Amino acid sequence: MHDWSDRNVDWKGISDAARYIAEYLVRWGRVGVRDYKEKYGTVRVYCSLGWYQFHSITHPRAAYSRYPPWLWRLDCRYGWRIFRPVNWLVIPFHKWLYRRAYRNAVRKWPHLREEILRAADFDELLRGLRDE
């Protein structure tokens, strides 16, 4: 969309929007945000919806275990059994929160609407935000 030679792009605003969305998702929904950044002039927030083990809740930004090995093995072996039935409620909430985070970012940085929405992971959840 943009490259670094473009001088009339709000690069700081794009980075701030990415940070805002990622922090919003982690703070209010413990959504598993793996990374966020500006890339090619667009907002990139890499995340997964739902919880799959206790580590998903306690360390939503960590891609690797932050637990001692024995606890990590327990969590991997039994955590999914607990969270699989819970995800019927968690995933719809995460979808709603994802849309809300992007809507808030577009309202906060209206001049960056296209940059915020263009490379979203779950584009289907953001239908209608381009036209608001």
C-alpha positions in Angstrom: 0.0 0.0 0.0 2.8 2.4 1.0 6.5 2.3 1.1 9.0 4.1 3.2 9.7 6.7 0.4 6.2 8.1 0.8 6.5 11.3 2.8 2.8 12.1 3.2 1.9 9.0 5.3 1.2 9.1 9.0 3.7 6.3 9.9 3.4 7.1 13.7 -0.4 6.9 13.5 -0.3 3.5 11.8 2.0 2.1 14.5 -0.1 3.7 17.2 -3.2 2.2 15.8 -1.6 -1.3 15.7 -0.5 -0.9 19.3 -4.0 0.4 20.4 -5.8 -2.6 18.8 -3.4 -5.2 20.2 -3.5 -3.8 23.7 -7.3 -3.4 23.6 -7.7 -7.1 22.7 -5.3 -8.3 25.3 -6.7 -6.1 28.1 -10.4 -6.6 27.6 -10.5 -10.2 26.2 -7.2 -11.8 26.9 -7.1 -12.4 23.1 -3.9 -14.2 22.0 -2.0 -11.4 20.2 1.2 -12.8 18.9 2.5 -9.7 17.2 1.5 -6.2 16.0 3.2 -3.8 13.7 3.1 -1.5 10.7 4.0 -3.4 7.5 3.9 -1.8 4.1 1.9 1.1 5.5 -0.9 -1.1 6.9 -1.8 -2.2 10.5 -0.9 -5.8 11.2 -2.3 -7.5 14.3 -1.6 -11.2 14.4 -4.0 -12.9 16.8 -6.0 -16.0 17.5 -9.6 -16.0 18.8 -10.6 -18.3 21.7 -8.7 -20.0 24.5 -7.0 -23.3 24.1 -5.2 -23.8 27.4 -4.6 -21.9 30.7 -1.5 -20.3 29.0 -3.9 -18.6 26.6 -5.3 -16.6 29.5 -2.3 -16.1 31.7 0.1 -15.2 28.9 -1.9 -14.1 25.8 1.0 -12.4 24.1 3.5 -15.2 24.6 4.0 -17.7 21.8 6.2 -19.9 23.9 5.6 -21.4 27.3 6.2 -19.3 30.4 5.4 -22.2 32.7 7.8 -24.6 34.4 8.0 -27.8 32.2 5.8 -30.0 34.5 3.0 -27.4 34.4 3.3 -26.8 30.7 2.9 -30.6 30.1 -0.2 -30.6 32.3 -1.6 -27.6 30.5 -1.0 -29.1 27.1 -2.5 -32.4 28.1 -5.6 -31.3 29.9 -6.1 -27.6 29.1 -7.9 -28.1 25.8 -10.4 -30.4 27.5 -11.4 -27.6 29.8 -11.4 -24.8 27.2 -13.0 -26.5 24.3 -16.5 -26.4 25.8 -15.9 -22.8 27.1 -15.0 -21.5 23.6 -18.6 -21.6 22.5 -19.0 -18.5 24.7 -15.5 -17.1 24.4 -15.1 -17.0 20.6 -18.3 -15.0 20.0 -17.1 -12.5 22.6 -13.7 -12.3 21.0 -15.3 -11.7 17.6 -17.3 -8.9 19.1 -14.3 -7.4 20.8 -12.2 -7.7 17.7 -14.7 -5.7 15.7 -15.0 -3.2 18.5 -11.2 -2.7 18.7 -11.0 -2.0 15.0 -14.1 0.3 15.1 -12.5 2.3 17.9 -9.2 2.6 16.0 -11.0 3.8 12.9 -12.8 6.4 14.9 -9.6 7.5 16.6 -7.6 7.7 13.4 -10.3 8.3 10.7 -7.6 9.5 8.2 -6.1 6.0 8.4 -9.3 4.0 7.8 -7.9 2.1 4.7 -4.5 1.5 6.4 -6.2 0.0 9.5 -8.7 -2.2 7.7 -6.8 -3.4 4.7 -4.7 -6.2 6.2 -6.9 -7.4 9.1 -6.6 -11.1 10.0 -10.3 -11.6 10.2 -11.6 -9.4 7.5 -15.0 -11.0 7.5 -15.6 -9.7 11.0 -15.1 -6.1 9.8 -17.6 -6.0 7.1 -19.4 -2.6 7.1 -16.6 -0.7 8.8 -15.2 0.5 5.5 -18.5 2.3 4.8 -19.2 3.9 8.2 
